[in-house]
Amino acid sequence: MHCDVADRDVRDFQETWSLPVLRVGGDVSDTLGDVAPLLNCLAENLWHQDCVTARSASHP
């Protein structure tokens, strides 16, 4: 399934929800090397979110 999304819609989403949008190509691939950068980015964002949450919880 393929769907084009306007850059403006992506920016609006990111600004509204304060979430990054991770972009990937439309090619089908089955190698870990192709998805590793996406998974690394996702892991870094989740780690950062946990750090921010932990700081908020420790400062009542």
C-alpha positions in Angstrom: 0.0 0.0 0.0 1.4 3.4 -0.9 0.1 6.8 0.2 1.6 10.2 -0.5 1.4 12.7 2.4 2.0 16.4 1.9 5.0 17.9 3.7 2.7 20.5 5.2 0.6 17.8 6.8 3.7 16.1 8.2 4.9 19.4 9.7 1.4 20.1 11.1 1.3 16.7 12.7 4.8 17.1 14.2 4.0 20.5 15.6 0.5 19.5 17.0 1.6 16.3 18.7 5.3 17.2 19.4 6.3 13.9 17.8 8.8 13.3 15.1 7.7 11.6 11.9 10.1 8.9 10.7 10.2 8.6 7.0 11.2 5.5 5.1 11.3 4.8 1.4 8.6 2.9 -0.4 10.9 0.0 -1.5 10.3 -3.5 -0.2 13.4 -5.0 1.5 14.1 -7.8 3.8 17.5 -6.9 5.2 18.2 -5.7 8.7 20.6 -3.1 7.3 17.7 -1.3 5.6 15.6 -0.9 8.7 18.5 -0.5 11.3 18.7 3.3 11.0 14.9 3.6 11.5 15.0 1.3 14.5 17.9 3.2 16.0 16.1 6.5 15.5 13.0 5.1 17.2 15.0 3.7 20.1 16.7 7.1 20.6 13.4 8.9 20.6 11.9 6.5 23.1 15.0 6.8 25.3 14.8 10.6 25.2 11.1 10.5 26.1 11.8 8.2 29.1 14.6 10.6 30.3 12.2 13.6 30.1 9.5 11.7 31.9 11.9 10.6 34.6 13.1 14.2 35.2 9.5 15.4 35.4 8.6 12.7 38.0 11.6 13.6 40.2 10.7 17.3 40.3 7.2 17.6 41.9 
